[in-house]
Amino acid sequence: MVNIEEYVDRTAELINLPLDPEHRPGVVVNFERIAAIARLVVEFPLPPEVEVAPVFEP
């Protein structure tokens, strides 16, 4: 399980993004929501006959 709070802190530090302490709880909540949505996509079962989509190249 990913620690979302630590992820937010380390990522902000890594990209040199100042994160105001009063905004941090909202950022954490949003990343928790993003993780929940991503889990639905990643865990969705696909049948073996589904082909990989082509790569978009502009």
C-alpha distance matrix in Angstrom:
0.0 3.8 6.5 9.0 11.9 11.7 11.3 14.4 16.3 16.0 16.8 19.7 20.9 20.7 22.8 25.0 24.4 25.6 23.4 25.5 24.0 25.3 23.5 20.0 19.0 20.0 18.2 14.9 15.8 16.7 13.6 11.7 14.5 14.3 10.7 11.9 15.0 13.5 11.5 15.1 16.7 14.5 14.6 18.3 20.4 23.3 26.4 27.4 30.5 28.8 29.9 28.0 29.3 31.6 30.6 32.1 34.4 36.5
3.8 0.0 3.8 5.8 8.9 8.4 7.6 10.7 12.7 12.3 13.0 15.9 17.2 17.1 19.1 21.2 20.6 21.9 19.8 22.2 20.9 22.4 20.4 17.0 16.4 17.4 15.2 12.1 13.6 14.3 10.9 9.9 13.0 12.5 9.3 11.6 14.4 12.8 11.9 15.6 16.8 14.9 15.9 19.4 21.9 24.4 27.7 28.7 31.5 29.4 30.1 27.9 28.8 30.8 29.3 30.5 32.6 34.5
6.5 3.8 0.0 3.8 5.6 5.5 6.2 8.8 10.2 10.7 12.0 14.3 15.5 16.1 18.2 19.8 18.9 19.7 17.3 19.4 17.7 19.3 17.8 14.1 13.6 15.3 13.3 10.0 12.0 13.5 10.5 9.6 13.3 13.3 10.8 13.1 16.1 15.2 14.6 18.2 19.6 18.2 19.2 22.6 25.3 27.8 31.3 32.3 35.1 32.9 33.6 31.3 31.9 33.7 32.1 33.0 34.9 36.4
9.0 5.8 3.8 0.0 3.8 5.5 4.9 6.1 8.6 9.8 10.3 12.1 14.1 14.9 16.3 17.9 16.5 17.2 14.6 16.7 15.4 16.6 14.6 11.2 10.7 11.8 9.7 6.4 8.7 9.8 6.9 6.6 10.3 10.4 8.7 11.3 14.0 13.4 13.7 17.0 18.3 17.5 18.9 21.9 25.0 27.4 31.0 32.3 34.8 32.3 32.8 30.4 30.6 32.4 30.6 31.1 33.0 34.2
11.9 8.9 5.6 3.8 0.0 3.8 5.4 5.2 6.3 8.7 10.0 10.8 12.4 14.2 15.7 16.5 15.0 15.0 12.2 13.9 12.1 13.8 12.4 8.7 8.6 10.7 8.9 5.9 9.0 10.9 8.8 9.0 12.7 13.1 12.1 14.6 17.2 17.0 17.4 20.6 21.9 21.3 22.7 25.7 28.8 31.2 34.8 36.1 38.5 36.0 36.4 33.9 34.0 35.5 33.5 33.8 35.5 36.4
11.7 8.4 5.5 5.5 3.8 0.0 3.8 5.4 5.1 6.0 8.3 9.9 10.5 11.9 14.2 15.1 14.4 14.9 12.9 15.1 13.7 16.1 14.8 11.1 11.9 14.0 11.7 9.2 12.6 13.8 11.2 11.8 15.5 15.2 13.8 16.7 19.2 18.2 18.6 22.1 23.0 21.9 23.5 26.7 29.5 31.7 35.2 36.1 38.7 36.2 36.4 33.7 34.0 35.3 33.1 33.6 35.0 36.2
11.3 7.6 6.2 4.9 5.4 3.8 0.0 3.8 5.5 5.3 5.9 8.4 9.8 10.2 12.1 13.8 13.1 14.4 12.8 15.6 15.0 17.1 15.0 11.6 12.7 13.8 10.7 8.8 12.1 12.3 9.1 10.5 13.7 12.6 11.4 14.8 16.7 15.3 16.3 19.7 20.2 19.1 21.1 24.1 27.0 29.0 32.5 33.3 35.7 33.0 33.1 30.3 30.4 31.6 29.4 29.8 31.2 32.4
14.4 10.7 8.8 6.1 5.2 5.4 3.8 0.0 3.8 5.7 5.3 6.0 8.5 9.8 10.8 11.9 10.4 11.3 9.2 12.0 11.8 13.7 11.4 8.2 9.8 10.7 7.5 6.6 10.2 10.2 7.8 10.1 13.0 12.2 12.1 15.3 17.0 16.2 17.7 20.8 21.3 20.8 23.0 25.7 28.8 30.7 34.3 35.4 37.5 34.6 34.6 31.7 31.4 32.5 30.1 30.1 31.4 32.2
16.3 12.7 10.2 8.6 6.3 5.1 5.5 3.8 0.0 3.8 5.6 5.3 6.2 8.6 10.3 10.5 9.6 9.8 8.2 11.0 10.5 13.3 11.9 8.6 10.9 12.7 9.9 9.2 13.0 13.6 11.5 13.5 16.6 16.0 15.7 18.9 20.7 19.9 21.2 24.4 24.9 24.2 26.3 29.2 32.2 34.1 37.7 38.5 40.7 37.9 37.8 34.8 34.6 35.5 32.9 32.9 33.9 34.6
16.0 12.3 10.7 9.8 8.7 6.0 5.3 5.7 3.8 0.0 3.8 5.5 5.0 6.0 8.7 9.6 10.0 11.3 10.9 14.1 14.1 17.0 15.3 12.2 14.6 16.0 12.8 12.1 15.8 15.8 13.1 15.3 18.3 17.0 16.3 19.8 21.4 19.9 21.2 24.6 24.7 23.5 25.8 28.8 31.6 33.2 36.7 37.1 39.4 36.7 36.3 33.2 33.1 33.8 31.1 31.4 32.2 33.1
16.8 13.0 12.0 10.3 10.0 8.3 5.9 5.3 5.6 3.8 0.0 3.8 5.3 4.9 6.2 8.3 8.2 10.5 10.3 13.9 14.7 17.2 14.8 12.2 14.7 15.2 11.6 11.6 15.0 14.2 11.6 14.4 16.8 14.9 14.8 18.5 19.5 17.9 19.8 22.9 22.6 21.7 24.5 27.1 30.0 31.3 34.8 35.3 37.3 34.4 33.8 30.6 30.2 30.7 28.0 28.0 28.7 29.5
19.7 15.9 14.3 12.1 10.8 9.9 8.4 6.0 5.3 5.5 3.8 0.0 3.8 5.5 5.4 5.9 4.8 6.7 6.8 10.5 11.9 14.4 12.2 10.2 13.4 13.8 10.5 11.5 15.0 14.2 12.5 15.6 17.8 16.3 16.9 20.4 21.3 20.2 22.3 25.3 25.1 24.7 27.4 29.8 32.9 34.2 37.8 38.5 40.3 37.2 36.7 33.4 32.7 33.1 30.2 29.8 30.4 30.7
20.9 17.2 15.5 14.1 12.4 10.5 9.8 8.5 6.2 5.0 5.3 3.8 0.0 3.8 5.6 4.9 6.2 7.6 8.7 12.1 13.3 16.4 14.9 12.7 16.0 17.0 13.9 14.4 18.1 17.8 15.8 18.6 21.1 19.7 19.8 23.4 24.5 23.1 24.9 28.1 27.9 27.0 29.7 32.4 35.3 36.6 40.1 40.5 42.4 39.5 38.8 35.5 34.9 35.2 32.1 31.9 32.2 32.7
20.7 17.1 16.1 14.9 14.2 11.9 10.2 9.8 8.6 6.0 4.9 5.5 3.8 0.0 3.8 5.5 7.7 10.4 11.8 15.4 16.8 19.7 17.7 15.5 18.6 19.2 15.7 16.2 19.7 18.8 16.4 19.3 21.6 19.5 19.5 23.2 24.0 22.1 24.1 27.3 26.6 25.5 28.4 31.0 33.7 34.7 38.1 38.2 40.1 37.2 36.2 32.7 32.3 32.3 29.2 29.1 29.3 29.9
22.8 19.1 18.2 16.3 15.7 14.2 12.1 10.8 10.3 8.7 6.2 5.4 5.6 3.8 0.0 3.8 5.5 9.0 10.9 14.6 16.7 19.2 16.8 15.4 18.6 18.5 15.0 16.4 19.6 18.1 16.2 19.6 21.3 19.1 19.7 23.4 23.7 22.0 24.5 27.3 26.4 25.8 29.0 31.2 34.0 34.7 38.2 38.4 40.0 36.8 35.7 32.2 31.3 31.1 27.8 27.3 27.3 27.6
25.0 21.2 19.8 17.9 16.5 15.1 13.8 11.9 10.5 9.6 8.3 5.9 4.9 5.5 3.8 0.0 3.8 6.4 9.2 12.5 14.9 17.6 15.8 14.7 18.3 18.6 15.6 17.1 20.5 19.4 18.0 21.3 23.2 21.4 22.2 25.8 26.3 25.0 27.4 30.2 29.6 29.1 32.1 34.4 37.3 38.2 41.7 42.1 43.6 40.5 39.4 35.9 35.0 34.7 31.5 30.8 30.6 30.6
24.4 20.6 18.9 16.5 15.0 14.4 13.1 10.4 9.6 10.0 8.2 4.8 6.2 7.7 5.5 3.8 0.0 3.8 6.1 9.5 12.2 14.4 12.3 11.7 15.4 15.3 12.4 14.5 17.6 16.5 15.6 19.0 20.7 19.2 20.5 23.8 24.3 23.4 26.0 28.6 28.2 28.1 31.1 33.2 36.3 37.4 41.0 41.7 43.2 39.9 39.1 35.7 34.5 34.6 31.5 30.5 30.7 30.4
25.6 21.9 19.7 17.2 15.0 14.9 14.4 11.3 9.8 11.3 10.5 6.7 7.6 10.4 9.0 6.4 3.8 0.0 3.8 6.4 9.3 11.7 10.4 10.2 14.1 14.5 12.3 14.5 17.6 17.1 16.7 19.8 21.6 20.8 22.1 25.2 26.0 25.5 27.9 30.5 30.5 30.5 33.2 35.4 38.7 40.0 43.7 44.6 46.2 42.9 42.3 39.0 37.8 38.0 35.0 34.0 34.2 33.9
23.4 19.8 17.3 14.6 12.2 12.9 12.8 9.2 8.2 10.9 10.3 6.8 8.7 11.8 10.9 9.2 6.1 3.8 0.0 3.8 6.2 8.4 6.9 6.4 10.3 10.8 9.0 11.1 14.1 14.0 14.0 16.8 18.7 18.4 19.7 22.6 23.6 23.5 25.7 28.2 28.6 28.8 31.2 33.4 36.8 38.4 42.2 43.3 45.0 41.8 41.5 38.4 37.4 37.9 35.1 34.3 34.9 34.7
25.5 22.2 19.4 16.7 13.9 15.1 15.6 12.0 11.0 14.1 13.9 10.5 12.1 15.4 14.6 12.5 9.5 6.4 3.8 0.0 3.8 5.4 5.3 6.3 9.7 10.6 10.1 12.3 14.7 15.2 15.9 18.3 20.0 20.3 21.9 24.3 25.4 25.9 27.9 30.2 30.9 31.4 33.6 35.7 39.3 41.0 44.8 46.1 47.8 44.6 44.5 41.5 40.4 41.1 38.4 37.3 38.0 37.7
24.0 20.9 17.7 15.4 12.1 13.7 15.0 11.8 10.5 14.1 14.7 11.9 13.3 16.8 16.7 14.9 12.2 9.3 6.2 3.8 0.0 3.8 5.4 5.2 7.8 9.9 10.1 11.2 13.6 15.0 15.7 17.4 19.5 20.4 21.4 23.6 25.3 25.9 27.4 29.9 31.0 31.3 33.2 35.5 39.0 41.0 44.8 46.3 48.2 45.2 45.3 42.4 41.6 42.6 40.1 39.3 40.3 40.2
25.3 22.4 19.3 16.6 13.8 16.1 17.1 13.7 13.3 17.0 17.2 14.4 16.4 19.7 19.2 17.6 14.4 11.7 8.4 5.4 3.8 0.0 3.8 5.7 7.0 8.2 9.8 11.3 12.7 14.2 15.8 17.2 18.8 20.1 21.6 23.3 24.8 25.9 27.5 29.6 30.9 31.6 33.4 35.4 39.0 41.1 44.9 46.7 48.5 45.3 45.6 42.9 41.9 43.1 40.7 39.7 40.9 40.6
23.5 20.4 17.8 14.6 12.4 14.8 15.0 11.4 11.9 15.3 14.8 12.2 14.9 17.7 16.8 15.8 12.3 10.4 6.9 5.3 5.4 3.8 0.0 3.8 5.7 5.6 6.4 8.9 10.3 11.0 12.6 14.6 15.8 16.8 18.6 20.4 21.6 22.7 24.6 26.6 27.6 28.5 30.4 32.3 36.0 37.9 41.7 43.4 45.1 41.9 42.0 39.3 38.2 39.3 37.0 36.0 37.1 36.8
20.0 17.0 14.1 11.2 8.7 11.1 11.6 8.2 8.6 12.2 12.2 10.2 12.7 15.5 15.4 14.7 11.7 10.2 6.4 6.3 5.2 5.7 3.8 0.0 3.9 5.5 5.1 6.2 8.7 9.9 10.6 12.3 14.4 15.2 16.4 18.5 20.1 20.8 22.4 24.7 25.9 26.3 28.2 30.4 33.9 36.0 39.8 41.3 43.3 40.2 40.5 37.8 37.0 38.2 35.9 35.2 36.5 36.6
19.0 16.4 13.6 10.7 8.6 11.9 12.7 9.8 10.9 14.6 14.7 13.4 16.0 18.6 18.6 18.3 15.4 14.1 10.3 9.7 7.8 7.0 5.7 3.9 0.0 3.8 5.5 5.1 6.2 8.7 10.0 10.6 12.5 14.3 15.3 16.7 18.7 19.9 21.1 23.2 24.8 25.5 26.8 29.0 32.6 35.0 38.7 40.6 42.6 39.6 40.2 37.8 37.2 38.7 36.7 36.2 37.9 38.1
20.0 17.4 15.3 11.8 10.7 14.0 13.8 10.7 12.7 16.0 15.2 13.8 17.0 19.2 18.5 18.6 15.3 14.5 10.8 10.6 9.9 8.2 5.6 5.5 3.8 0.0 3.8 5.4 5.1 6.2 8.6 9.8 10.7 12.3 14.2 15.4 16.7 18.3 20.0 21.6 23.1 24.2 25.8 27.6 31.3 33.4 37.1 39.1 40.9 37.8 38.3 35.9 35.0 36.5 34.6 33.8 35.5 35.5
18.2 15.2 13.3 9.7 8.9 11.7 10.7 7.5 9.9 12.8 11.6 10.5 13.9 15.7 15.0 15.6 12.4 12.3 9.0 10.1 10.1 9.8 6.4 5.1 5.5 3.8 0.0 3.8 5.5 5.1 6.2 8.6 9.9 10.5 12.2 14.3 15.4 16.3 18.2 20.3 21.2 22.1 24.0 26.0 29.6 31.5 35.3 37.0 38.7 35.6 35.9 33.3 32.4 33.7 31.6 30.9 32.5 32.6
14.9 12.1 10.0 6.4 5.9 9.2 8.8 6.6 9.2 12.1 11.6 11.5 14.4 16.2 16.4 17.1 14.5 14.5 11.1 12.3 11.2 11.3 8.9 6.2 5.1 5.4 3.8 0.0 3.8 5.4 5.2 6.2 8.7 9.8 10.5 12.4 14.4 15.1 16.4 18.8 20.2 20.6 22.1 24.5 28.0 30.2 34.0 35.7 37.7 34.8 35.4 32.9 32.5 34.1 32.2 31.9 33.7 34.3
15.8 13.6 12.0 8.7 9.0 12.6 12.1 10.2 13.0 15.8 15.0 15.0 18.1 19.7 19.6 20.5 17.6 17.6 14.1 14.7 13.6 12.7 10.3 8.7 6.2 5.1 5.5 3.8 0.0 3.8 5.5 5.1 6.4 8.7 9.9 10.7 12.6 14.3 15.4 17.1 19.0 19.9 21.1 23.1 26.7 29.1 32.9 34.9 36.9 34.0 34.8 32.7 32.1 34.0 32.5 32.2 34.2 34.7
16.7 14.3 13.5 9.8 10.9 13.8 12.3 10.2 13.6 15.8 14.2 14.2 17.8 18.8 18.1 19.4 16.5 17.1 14.0 15.2 15.0 14.2 11.0 9.9 8.7 6.2 5.1 5.4 3.8 0.0 3.8 5.4 5.1 6.2 8.6 9.9 10.7 12.2 14.2 15.7 16.9 18.2 20.0 21.5 25.3 27.3 31.0 33.0 34.7 31.6 32.2 29.9 29.1 30.9 29.2 28.7 30.7 31.1
13.6 10.9 10.5 6.9 8.8 11.2 9.1 7.8 11.5 13.1 11.6 12.5 15.8 16.4 16.2 18.0 15.6 16.7 14.0 15.9 15.7 15.8 12.6 10.6 10.0 8.6 6.2 5.2 5.5 3.8 0.0 3.8 5.3 4.8 6.0 8.5 9.8 10.2 12.0 14.3 15.3 15.9 17.8 19.9 23.4 25.4 29.2 30.9 32.8 29.8 30.3 27.9 27.4 29.1 27.3 27.2 29.3 30.0
11.7 9.9 9.6 6.6 9.0 11.8 10.5 10.1 13.5 15.3 14.4 15.6 18.6 19.3 19.6 21.3 19.0 19.8 16.8 18.3 17.4 17.2 14.6 12.3 10.6 9.8 8.6 6.2 5.1 5.4 3.8 0.0 3.8 5.5 5.1 6.3 8.8 9.8 10.5 12.8 14.6 15.1 16.3 18.5 22.1 24.5 28.2 30.2 32.3 29.6 30.5 28.5 28.3 30.4 29.1 29.3 31.6 32.6
14.5 13.0 13.3 10.3 12.7 15.5 13.7 13.0 16.6 18.3 16.8 17.8 21.1 21.6 21.3 23.2 20.7 21.6 18.7 20.0 19.5 18.8 15.8 14.4 12.5 10.7 9.9 8.7 6.4 5.1 5.3 3.8 0.0 3.8 5.4 5.1 6.3 8.6 9.8 11.0 12.8 14.3 15.5 17.0 20.7 23.0 26.7 29.0 30.8 27.9 29.0 27.1 26.6 28.9 27.8 27.7 30.3 31.0
14.3 12.5 13.3 10.4 13.1 15.2 12.6 12.2 16.0 17.0 14.9 16.3 19.7 19.5 19.1 21.4 19.2 20.8 18.4 20.3 20.4 20.1 16.8 15.2 14.3 12.3 10.5 9.8 8.7 6.2 4.8 5.5 3.8 0.0 3.8 5.5 5.2 6.1 8.6 10.1 10.8 12.1 14.1 15.6 19.3 21.2 24.9 26.9 28.5 25.5 26.2 24.0 23.5 25.5 24.2 24.2 26.6 27.5
10.7 9.3 10.8 8.7 12.1 13.8 11.4 12.1 15.7 16.3 14.8 16.9 19.8 19.5 19.7 22.2 20.5 22.1 19.7 21.9 21.4 21.6 18.6 16.4 15.3 14.2 12.2 10.5 9.9 8.6 6.0 5.1 5.4 3.8 0.0 3.8 5.5 5.0 6.0 8.8 9.9 10.2 11.8 14.1 17.6 19.8 23.5 25.3 27.4 24.6 25.5 23.5 23.5 25.8 24.6 25.2 27.7 29.1
11.9 11.6 13.1 11.3 14.6 16.7 14.8 15.3 18.9 19.8 18.5 20.4 23.4 23.2 23.4 25.8 23.8 25.2 22.6 24.3 23.6 23.3 20.4 18.5 16.7 15.4 14.3 12.4 10.7 9.9 8.5 6.3 5.1 5.5 3.8 0.0 3.8 5.5 5.1 6.6 9.0 10.0 10.6 12.5 16.1 18.7 22.3 24.6 26.7 24.1 25.5 23.9 24.1 26.7 26.1 26.6 29.5 30.9
15.0 14.4 16.1 14.0 17.2 19.2 16.7 17.0 20.7 21.4 19.5 21.3 24.5 24.0 23.7 26.3 24.3 26.0 23.6 25.4 25.3 24.8 21.6 20.1 18.7 16.7 15.4 14.4 12.6 10.7 9.8 8.8 6.3 5.2 5.5 3.8 0.0 3.8 5.4 5.3 6.7 8.9 10.2 11.0 14.8 16.8 20.6 22.9 24.6 21.7 22.9 21.4 21.1 23.8 23.2 23.6 26.6 27.8
13.5 12.8 15.2 13.4 17.0 18.2 15.3 16.2 19.9 19.9 17.9 20.2 23.1 22.1 22.0 25.0 23.4 25.5 23.5 25.9 25.9 25.9 22.7 20.8 19.9 18.3 16.3 15.1 14.3 12.2 10.2 9.8 8.6 6.1 5.0 5.5 3.8 0.0 3.8 5.4 5.1 6.1 8.4 9.9 13.5 15.2 19.0 20.8 22.7 19.8 20.7 18.8 18.8 21.4 20.6 21.4 24.3 25.9
11.5 11.9 14.6 13.7 17.4 18.6 16.3 17.7 21.2 21.2 19.8 22.3 24.9 24.1 24.5 27.4 26.0 27.9 25.7 27.9 27.4 27.5 24.6 22.4 21.1 20.0 18.2 16.4 15.4 14.2 12.0 10.5 9.8 8.6 6.0 5.1 5.4 3.8 0.0 3.8 5.4 5.1 5.8 8.3 11.6 14.2 17.8 19.8 22.1 19.7 21.1 19.7 20.4 23.3 22.9 24.1 27.2 29.0
15.1 15.6 18.2 17.0 20.6 22.1 19.7 20.8 24.4 24.6 22.9 25.3 28.1 27.3 27.3 30.2 28.6 30.5 28.2 30.2 29.9 29.6 26.6 24.7 23.2 21.6 20.3 18.8 17.1 15.7 14.3 12.8 11.0 10.1 8.8 6.6 5.3 5.4 3.8 0.0 3.8 5.7 5.4 6.0 9.8 12.3 15.9 18.4 20.4 18.0 19.8 18.9 19.4 22.6 22.7 23.8 27.1 28.9
16.7 16.8 19.6 18.3 21.9 23.0 20.2 21.3 24.9 24.7 22.6 25.1 27.9 26.6 26.4 29.6 28.2 30.5 28.6 30.9 31.0 30.9 27.6 25.9 24.8 23.1 21.2 20.2 19.0 16.9 15.3 14.6 12.8 10.8 9.9 9.0 6.7 5.1 5.4 3.8 0.0 3.8 5.6 5.4 8.9 10.4 14.1 16.3 17.9 15.1 16.6 15.3 15.7 18.8 19.0 20.1 23.5 25.4
14.5 14.9 18.2 17.5 21.3 21.9 19.1 20.8 24.2 23.5 21.7 24.7 27.0 25.5 25.8 29.1 28.1 30.5 28.8 31.4 31.3 31.6 28.5 26.3 25.5 24.2 22.1 20.6 19.9 18.2 15.9 15.1 14.3 12.1 10.2 10.0 8.9 6.1 5.1 5.7 3.8 0.0 3.8 5.6 8.2 9.9 13.6 15.1 17.4 14.9 16.2 14.8 15.9 18.9 18.9 20.7 23.9 26.2
14.6 15.9 19.2 18.9 22.7 23.5 21.1 23.0 26.3 25.8 24.5 27.4 29.7 28.4 29.0 32.1 31.1 33.2 31.2 33.6 33.2 33.4 30.4 28.2 26.8 25.8 24.0 22.1 21.1 20.0 17.8 16.3 15.5 14.1 11.8 10.6 10.2 8.4 5.8 5.4 5.6 3.8 0.0 3.8 6.1 9.1 12.5 14.4 17.1 15.3 17.3 16.7 18.2 21.5 22.0 23.9 27.2 29.6
18.3 19.4 22.6 21.9 25.7 26.7 24.1 25.7 29.2 28.8 27.1 29.8 32.4 31.0 31.2 34.4 33.2 35.4 33.4 35.7 35.5 35.4 32.3 30.4 29.0 27.6 26.0 24.5 23.1 21.5 19.9 18.5 17.0 15.6 14.1 12.5 11.0 9.9 8.3 6.0 5.4 5.6 3.8 0.0 3.8 6.4 9.9 12.6 14.7 12.7 15.2 15.1 16.4 20.0 21.0 22.8 26.3 28.6
20.4 21.9 25.3 25.0 28.8 29.5 27.0 28.8 32.2 31.6 30.0 32.9 35.3 33.7 34.0 37.3 36.3 38.7 36.8 39.3 39.0 39.0 36.0 33.9 32.6 31.3 29.6 28.0 26.7 25.3 23.4 22.1 20.7 19.3 17.6 16.1 14.8 13.5 11.6 9.8 8.9 8.2 6.1 3.8 0.0 3.8 6.6 9.3 11.8 10.7 13.6 14.2 16.2 19.9 21.5 23.6 27.2 29.8
23.3 24.4 27.8 27.4 31.2 31.7 29.0 30.7 34.1 33.2 31.3 34.2 36.6 34.7 34.7 38.2 37.4 40.0 38.4 41.0 41.0 41.1 37.9 36.0 35.0 33.4 31.5 30.2 29.1 27.3 25.4 24.5 23.0 21.2 19.8 18.7 16.8 15.2 14.2 12.3 10.4 9.9 9.1 6.4 3.8 0.0 3.8 6.4 8.3 6.9 9.9 11.0 13.2 16.9 18.9 21.3 24.8 27.6
26.4 27.7 31.3 31.0 34.8 35.2 32.5 34.3 37.7 36.7 34.8 37.8 40.1 38.1 38.2 41.7 41.0 43.7 42.2 44.8 44.8 44.9 41.7 39.8 38.7 37.1 35.3 34.0 32.9 31.0 29.2 28.2 26.7 24.9 23.5 22.3 20.6 19.0 17.8 15.9 14.1 13.6 12.5 9.9 6.6 3.8 0.0 3.8 5.5 5.9 9.5 11.7 14.3 17.9 20.4 22.9 26.4 29.3
27.4 28.7 32.3 32.3 36.1 36.1 33.3 35.4 38.5 37.1 35.3 38.5 40.5 38.2 38.4 42.1 41.7 44.6 43.3 46.1 46.3 46.7 43.4 41.3 40.6 39.1 37.0 35.7 34.9 33.0 30.9 30.2 29.0 26.9 25.3 24.6 22.9 20.8 19.8 18.4 16.3 15.1 14.4 12.6 9.3 6.4 3.8 0.0 3.8 5.5 8.1 10.5 13.7 16.9 19.4 22.5 25.7 28.9
30.5 31.5 35.1 34.8 38.5 38.7 35.7 37.5 40.7 39.4 37.3 40.3 42.4 40.1 40.0 43.6 43.2 46.2 45.0 47.8 48.2 48.5 45.1 43.3 42.6 40.9 38.7 37.7 36.9 34.7 32.8 32.3 30.8 28.5 27.4 26.7 24.6 22.7 22.1 20.4 17.9 17.4 17.1 14.7 11.8 8.3 5.5 3.8 0.0 3.8 6.2 9.6 12.4 15.4 18.5 21.3 24.5 27.5
28.8 29.4 32.9 32.3 36.0 36.2 33.0 34.6 37.9 36.7 34.4 37.2 39.5 37.2 36.8 40.5 39.9 42.9 41.8 44.6 45.2 45.3 41.9 40.2 39.6 37.8 35.6 34.8 34.0 31.6 29.8 29.6 27.9 25.5 24.6 24.1 21.7 19.8 19.7 18.0 15.1 14.9 15.3 12.7 10.7 6.9 5.9 5.5 3.8 0.0 3.8 6.7 9.1 12.4 15.4 18.0 21.4 24.3
29.9 30.1 33.6 32.8 36.4 36.4 33.1 34.6 37.8 36.3 33.8 36.7 38.8 36.2 35.7 39.4 39.1 42.3 41.5 44.5 45.3 45.6 42.0 40.5 40.2 38.3 35.9 35.4 34.8 32.2 30.3 30.5 29.0 26.2 25.5 25.5 22.9 20.7 21.1 19.8 16.6 16.2 17.3 15.2 13.6 9.9 9.5 8.1 6.2 3.8 0.0 3.8 6.3 9.1 12.3 15.1 18.3 21.3
28.0 27.9 31.3 30.4 33.9 33.7 30.3 31.7 34.8 33.2 30.6 33.4 35.5 32.7 32.2 35.9 35.7 39.0 38.4 41.5 42.4 42.9 39.3 37.8 37.8 35.9 33.3 32.9 32.7 29.9 27.9 28.5 27.1 24.0 23.5 23.9 21.4 18.8 19.7 18.9 15.3 14.8 16.7 15.1 14.2 11.0 11.7 10.5 9.6 6.7 3.8 0.0 3.8 6.5 9.0 12.1 15.2 18.5
29.3 28.8 31.9 30.6 34.0 34.0 30.4 31.4 34.6 33.1 30.2 32.7 34.9 32.3 31.3 35.0 34.5 37.8 37.4 40.4 41.6 41.9 38.2 37.0 37.2 35.0 32.4 32.5 32.1 29.1 27.4 28.3 26.6 23.5 23.5 24.1 21.1 18.8 20.4 19.4 15.7 15.9 18.2 16.4 16.2 13.2 14.3 13.7 12.4 9.1 6.3 3.8 0.0 3.8 6.5 8.9 12.3 15.2
31.6 30.8 33.7 32.4 35.5 35.3 31.6 32.5 35.5 33.8 30.7 33.1 35.2 32.3 31.1 34.7 34.6 38.0 37.9 41.1 42.6 43.1 39.3 38.2 38.7 36.5 33.7 34.1 34.0 30.9 29.1 30.4 28.9 25.5 25.8 26.7 23.8 21.4 23.3 22.6 18.8 18.9 21.5 20.0 19.9 16.9 17.9 16.9 15.4 12.4 9.1 6.5 3.8 0.0 3.8 6.4 9.2 12.4
30.6 29.3 32.1 30.6 33.5 33.1 29.4 30.1 32.9 31.1 28.0 30.2 32.1 29.2 27.8 31.5 31.5 35.0 35.1 38.4 40.1 40.7 37.0 35.9 36.7 34.6 31.6 32.2 32.5 29.2 27.3 29.1 27.8 24.2 24.6 26.1 23.2 20.6 22.9 22.7 19.0 18.9 22.0 21.0 21.5 18.9 20.4 19.4 18.5 15.4 12.3 9.0 6.5 3.8 0.0 3.8 6.3 9.8
32.1 30.5 33.0 31.1 33.8 33.6 29.8 30.1 32.9 31.4 28.0 29.8 31.9 29.1 27.3 30.8 30.5 34.0 34.3 37.3 39.3 39.7 36.0 35.2 36.2 33.8 30.9 31.9 32.2 28.7 27.2 29.3 27.7 24.2 25.2 26.6 23.6 21.4 24.1 23.8 20.1 20.7 23.9 22.8 23.6 21.3 22.9 22.5 21.3 18.0 15.1 12.1 8.9 6.4 3.8 0.0 3.8 6.4
34.4 32.6 34.9 33.0 35.5 35.0 31.2 31.4 33.9 32.2 28.7 30.4 32.2 29.3 27.3 30.6 30.7 34.2 34.9 38.0 40.3 40.9 37.1 36.5 37.9 35.5 32.5 33.7 34.2 30.7 29.3 31.6 30.3 26.6 27.7 29.5 26.6 24.3 27.2 27.1 23.5 23.9 27.2 26.3 27.2 24.8 26.4 25.7 24.5 21.4 18.3 15.2 12.3 9.2 6.3 3.8 0.0 3.8
36.5 34.5 36.4 34.2 36.4 36.2 32.4 32.2 34.6 33.1 29.5 30.7 32.7 29.9 27.6 30.6 30.4 33.9 34.7 37.7 40.2 40.6 36.8 36.6 38.1 35.5 32.6 34.3 34.7 31.1 30.0 32.6 31.0 27.5 29.1 30.9 27.8 25.9 29.0 28.9 25.4 26.2 29.6 28.6 29.8 27.6 29.3 28.9 27.5 24.3 21.3 18.5 15.2 12.4 9.8 6.4 3.8 0.0
